[in-house]
Amino acid sequence: MGIVLKLLILGILFQTPVFADGVVGEWLLGKVEVKDEIQESFADVEFGADGSFIIMGINFGAYTYQEGSKEFKIQSDIDEDIAGSYTVLSFNDKELVLQKNKIPYKYKIHFLRINHTEIALANKSSNLAGTWELQTGDGSMGLVTFELPDTFLYSLYEEDVSTKIRGMWIYDAKAKSIMIAAQRTPLSGENKIKYLDEKGLMLTQGAKEIKALKKTPLVIERLNFTEEDIPEGSAPELPHKWTDFTLMAESLSDIEFVQYRIGTLLNGVDLMRYSSFRSLIEVTPKPSVTFTNFTMRNGAADEQFSQQHKGGLSNSYNNFFPQEEMYTYKTPGREKLKVLAGEFMCTVFEGILGDDKVRLWMIDDKPGIYAKKITESLDPFGELSYRLEELETIQLKKEK
């Protein structure tokens, strides 16, 4: 072999990066020291065997490192700050610390090695697995879920808006802390455990305290019937007082309002978020009946969101009023049901309303008032939509 060819091969070998086995794998980008400022990131990083440099599942560029070398290079068009040549300050089975070269200020990156086997064993021993509700105090509902072996889920519910952020959690028994590798959550970063007992959980981040209560997953009452289970042309008889509108109006004339507690299923955490609505009842001699529905805030009727009316031609053939009439339904029978407002004898109906399956508990001797209602459906992605309404108050009119 000629000398020129040998030199060419050696040159190629020298320019081809060698990726040390100790670097390849998953790491946690713990913190970045820039000048006198410390920036905590806690993003998962992967140094690929092919030289790829991946952060939070996104390919940021490439890296070069040779076994035993003190030089570490990162190439990235996405993040110019992290790109550059580094000196390896520390490299062992726990951490990799890099100091950026050729800049007039300190730029130091700390990577922590991710060992899934060790993390799984530590997390299992933590007694943290499950879902916890954060004590926000602002009307929103914040949930954190510690799934085994190491998946972290933050769920925030604000009125009709929900946010979900996933990441990783790492329990350190010796330090009595939890590391949350996720962006933009109240627990992101390192959290010291102040207490974890029957009172709940308290974490601290410096002077900041975070309190949470353990939640027990619900076992919900699913509607297992299908439209095919309802005989064609089936229209079982409703309770007599529900089909006689004059009797209904007389029964409702002494009632000022009814109030229901609403439970909406939070998918992914198997919990309900609760609110209430109030229906003000107005009866006129015609007769006619109007239910005016309000959301509740701080124990009082707040904002009107709907209204149902029956009288004259309006809803004249709808014996399910004030609910919409199901176009096909059946009855499993009668049932004595205990709810927040008391115990009532009910006739149960199951049916189809649009894309929803519905189960209703009609109070036999209180036409127009339901003790309970369940509505469920599946969205185009197969996710369950589930709503529970339960009677919590029947308020009679005060005598004048």
C-alpha positions in Angstrom: 0.0 0.0 0.0 1.4 3.4 -1.0 2.3 6.1 1.6 -0.2 8.5 0.2 -3.0 6.0 0.5 -2.0 5.2 4.1 -2.0 8.8 5.0 -5.4 9.3 3.4 -6.9 6.4 5.4 -5.4 7.7 8.6 -6.8 11.2 7.9 -10.2 9.7 7.4 -10.0 7.8 10.6 -8.8 10.8 12.5 -11.7 13.0 11.2 -14.3 10.3 11.9 -15.7 10.9 15.4 -15.6 8.1 17.9 -18.6 8.1 20.2 -17.6 6.7 23.6 -20.0 4.1 25.0 -20.2 6.1 28.2 -21.7 9.2 26.4 -24.2 7.4 24.2 -27.6 7.2 25.9 -30.1 9.4 27.8 -29.2 12.3 30.0 -31.0 15.0 31.9 -29.9 18.6 31.1 -29.9 19.7 34.7 -28.7 23.3 34.7 -26.8 25.8 32.6 -24.5 28.4 34.3 -24.2 31.5 32.2 -22.0 34.2 33.7 -23.3 34.5 37.3 -26.8 33.2 36.5 -28.0 29.6 36.9 -30.7 28.5 34.5 -32.5 25.2 35.4 -33.7 23.3 32.3 -34.4 19.7 33.2 -34.9 18.6 29.7 -34.2 15.0 28.6 -31.3 14.7 26.2 -30.1 11.9 24.1 -26.6 11.5 22.7 -27.1 9.1 19.9 -24.7 6.3 18.8 -24.8 8.0 15.3 -23.7 11.3 16.7 -27.1 12.9 16.9 -27.9 15.4 19.6 -31.6 15.2 20.6 -33.4 17.4 23.2 -37.0 16.7 24.2 -37.4 14.4 21.2 -36.2 17.1 18.7 -33.0 16.6 16.8 -31.0 19.7 17.6 -27.9 18.7 15.6 -24.8 16.6 16.3 -22.0 16.1 18.8 -18.4 14.8 18.6 -16.5 13.3 21.4 -13.5 10.9 21.4 -12.8 8.5 24.2 -10.4 10.0 26.8 -10.5 13.4 25.2 -11.1 16.6 27.0 -12.8 18.1 23.9 -16.5 17.9 23.3 -18.2 19.6 20.3 -21.9 20.3 19.7 -23.1 21.5 16.3 -26.6 23.0 16.1 -28.5 25.3 13.8 -31.5 25.4 16.1 -29.8 26.7 19.3 -26.7 28.8 18.6 -26.1 29.3 22.3 -25.5 25.6 23.0 -23.4 25.1 19.8 -19.6 25.2 20.1 -16.5 23.6 21.5 -16.3 22.5 25.1 -13.8 21.3 27.7 -14.9 18.3 29.7 -14.6 19.3 33.3 -16.2 16.1 34.7 -17.3 12.8 33.2 -18.3 9.8 35.2 -21.2 7.3 35.6 -23.4 10.1 37.2 -22.7 13.3 35.4 -21.1 15.1 32.4 -20.0 18.7 32.9 -18.9 20.9 30.0 -17.3 24.3 29.9 -17.6 26.3 26.7 -14.4 27.4 25.1 -13.3 30.7 23.4 -15.9 33.0 25.1 -15.2 35.8 27.6 -17.6 34.5 30.2 -18.6 31.3 32.0 -20.9 29.0 30.1 -21.1 25.6 31.9 -23.6 22.8 31.2 -24.5 20.0 33.7 -25.9 16.7 32.3 -27.1 14.0 34.7 -27.2 10.4 33.5 -30.6 8.7 33.3 -30.5 5.1 34.5 -34.1 3.9 34.0 -33.6 0.7 36.1 -32.4 2.7 39.2 -35.0 5.4 38.7 -37.8 2.8 38.5 -36.7 1.1 41.8 -36.3 4.5 43.6 -39.7 5.7 42.3 -41.5 2.5 43.3 -40.3 3.0 46.9 -41.3 6.7 47.1 -45.1 6.2 48.0 -45.7 9.0 45.5 -47.3 7.0 42.7 -50.8 8.2 41.8 -52.6 11.5 41.2 -52.4 14.5 43.5 -54.5 17.7 43.4 -52.5 20.9 43.9 -53.9 23.4 46.3 -54.0 26.3 43.8 -56.5 28.6 45.6 -57.4 30.4 42.3 -60.4 28.4 41.1 -58.4 26.3 38.7 -57.8 22.5 39.1 -54.2 21.4 38.9 -53.3 17.7 39.0 -50.0 16.0 39.0 -49.7 12.3 38.3 -46.7 10.2 39.1 -46.9 7.1 37.0 -44.6 4.1 37.4 -41.9 3.6 36.4 -41.1 7.3 35.7 -43.8 9.2 33.7 -44.9 12.6 35.0 -48.2 14.2 33.9 -49.3 17.7 34.8 -53.0 18.5 34.0 -54.5 22.0 34.5 -58.2 22.7 34.1 -59.5 26.3 33.9 -63.2 26.6 33.0 -63.4 25.2 29.4 -59.6 25.1 28.8 -57.3 22.2 29.8 -53.5 21.8 29.5 -51.5 18.6 29.7 -47.7 18.4 30.0 -45.7 15.2 30.2 -42.2 14.6 31.4 -40.2 12.4 33.8 -39.9 12.2 37.6 -37.0 11.0 39.6 -37.1 10.3 43.4 -34.0 10.7 45.5 -34.5 9.0 48.9 -31.2 10.3 50.3 -31.8 13.9 49.4 -35.6 13.6 50.1 -36.4 15.2 46.8 -38.2 14.8 43.5 -36.7 15.9 40.2 -39.3 16.8 37.6 -38.0 16.9 34.0 -40.8 18.8 32.3 -41.3 22.3 31.0 -43.7 25.0 32.4 -45.2 23.1 35.3 -45.3 24.3 39.0 -43.1 21.3 39.9 -40.5 21.6 37.1 -37.0 21.2 38.6 -35.9 20.0 42.0 -38.5 19.8 44.8 -37.6 19.1 48.4 -40.1 16.9 50.3 -41.2 18.7 53.5 -43.7 16.0 54.4 -45.5 13.0 52.8 -48.1 11.5 55.1 -51.9 11.1 55.6 -52.1 14.9 55.6 -50.9 15.0 52.0 -47.8 16.2 50.3 -45.8 19.4 50.8 -42.9 20.3 48.5 -40.6 23.3 48.6 -38.7 25.1 45.9 -36.6 27.6 47.8 -39.1 29.7 49.8 -42.0 28.5 47.7 -44.3 25.9 49.2 -46.5 23.5 47.1 -49.3 21.5 48.8 -51.1 18.6 47.3 -53.8 16.0 48.4 -53.8 12.4 47.2 -56.8 11.6 44.9 -58.5 8.2 44.7 -59.4 7.1 41.1 -63.2 6.8 40.6 -65.0 3.7 39.4 -67.7 5.3 37.2 -71.1 3.8 36.3 -70.7 3.1 32.5 -73.7 2.9 30.1 -73.1 -0.5 28.6 -76.3 -0.7 26.5 -76.3 0.0 22.7 -79.0 1.3 20.3 -79.4 -2.3 19.2 -80.4 -3.3 22.7 -83.5 -1.1 22.5 -86.4 -2.9 20.7 -87.6 -1.1 17.5 -90.7 0.9 18.2 -90.2 0.6 21.9 -91.8 3.4 23.9 -92.4 2.3 27.5 -94.9 4.2 29.6 -93.6 7.1 31.6 -94.9 7.8 35.2 -98.4 9.2 35.1 -97.6 12.5 36.7 -94.9 13.1 34.0 -97.4 12.7 31.1 -100.1 14.9 32.6 -98.8 18.5 32.1 -101.4 20.0 34.4 -100.2 17.7 37.2 -96.6 18.6 36.5 -97.3 22.4 36.6 -99.2 22.0 39.9 -96.3 19.9 41.4 -93.7 22.5 40.4 -95.7 25.6 41.5 -94.4 25.4 45.1 -90.7 25.0 44.1 -88.4 28.0 43.8 -85.5 26.2 42.3 -83.7 22.9 42.0 -79.9 22.6 42.0 -77.7 19.9 40.5 -74.1 18.9 41.0 -72.3 18.2 37.8 -69.3 15.9 37.5 -67.2 15.9 34.3 -64.7 13.0 33.8 -61.1 14.1 33.5 -59.6 11.6 31.0 -56.2 10.2 31.8 -56.5 10.6 35.6 -59.9 8.9 36.2 -61.2 11.7 38.3 -64.2 14.1 38.2 -64.2 17.8 38.2 -67.3 19.1 39.9 -69.4 22.3 39.6 -73.1 23.1 40.1 -76.0 24.7 38.2 -79.3 26.0 39.5 -82.7 25.9 37.7 -85.1 28.7 38.7 -88.7 27.5 38.1 -91.5 29.7 37.0 -95.1 28.4 36.6 -98.0 30.4 35.1 -101.7 29.6 35.2 -101.9 29.0 31.4 -100.3 26.5 32.4 -96.7 27.0 31.4 -93.4 26.0 33.0 -90.0 27.6 32.5 -86.6 26.4 33.8 -84.0 29.1 33.7 -80.5 27.7 34.3 -77.6 29.5 35.9 -74.0 28.5 36.7 -73.1 28.8 40.3 -70.3 30.9 41.8 -69.5 31.3 45.5 -72.8 29.6 46.4 -75.0 32.0 44.3 -76.6 31.9 40.8 -74.2 33.6 38.5 -74.6 33.5 34.7 -77.6 32.2 32.8 -76.6 29.6 30.2 -79.9 28.1 29.0 -83.6 28.0 29.4 -86.3 25.4 28.8 -90.0 26.2 28.3 -93.2 24.1 28.1 -96.6 25.4 27.4 -98.9 25.8 24.4 -97.2 24.3 21.4 -93.7 24.4 23.0 -92.5 20.9 24.0 -96.2 19.8 24.1 -95.3 16.2 23.2 -92.1 16.0 25.2 -92.8 14.1 28.4 -89.1 14.1 29.3 -89.3 17.9 29.8 -87.1 19.8 30.9 -84.7 17.3 29.3 -84.7 16.8 25.5 -86.8 13.9 24.3 -84.9 10.7 23.4 -86.0 9.3 20.1 -85.5 5.7 21.2 -85.5 4.5 24.8 -86.3 1.7 27.2 -86.8 1.3 30.9 -84.9 -1.2 33.1 -87.5 -0.6 35.8 -87.9 1.3 39.0 -85.3 2.1 41.6 -85.0 3.7 45.0 -82.1 6.2 44.7 -80.3 8.1 47.3 -78.7 11.4 46.1 -77.5 14.6 47.8 -81.0 16.0 48.0 -82.5 12.9 49.6 -83.9 9.4 48.7 -86.5 9.1 46.0 -88.4 6.4 44.2 -87.5 6.7 40.5 -88.3 5.2 37.1 -85.1 4.6 35.2 -84.9 5.3 31.4 -82.1 4.5 29.0 -81.9 5.8 25.5 -80.1 7.5 22.6 -80.0 11.3 22.1 -77.9 12.2 19.0 -74.4 10.7 19.5 -75.0 10.3 23.3 -76.1 7.5 25.4 -78.3 8.7 28.3 -79.6 7.2 31.5 -82.3 9.2 33.5 -83.7 8.7 36.9 -87.2 10.3 36.9 -88.6 11.0 40.4 -92.1 9.3 40.2 -94.0 11.9 42.3 -92.0 15.0 41.3 -92.6 15.4 37.5 -90.0 17.7 35.9 -87.3 16.8 38.5 -84.7 14.2 37.8 -82.7 12.7 40.7 -79.8 11.8 38.4 -78.6 11.8 34.8 -75.6 10.2 33.1 -74.5 11.1 29.6 -71.6 9.5 27.7 -70.2 9.3 24.2 -67.0 8.7 22.4 -65.2 11.3 20.4 -63.7 10.6 16.9 -60.4 9.6 18.6 -62.2 7.1 20.9 -61.8 9.2 24.0 -64.7 9.0 26.5 -66.9 12.0 27.2 -68.8 11.4 30.5 -71.0 13.7 32.5 -72.9 13.0 35.8 -75.7 15.3 37.1 -77.0 14.6 40.6 -79.8 16.5 42.4 -78.5 18.2 45.4 -81.2 20.7 46.4 -85.0 21.2 46.1 -85.8 24.6 47.4 -89.5 25.3 48.2 -90.9 28.8 47.9 -91.2 30.7 51.1 -94.7 31.4 52.3 -95.7 35.1 51.9 
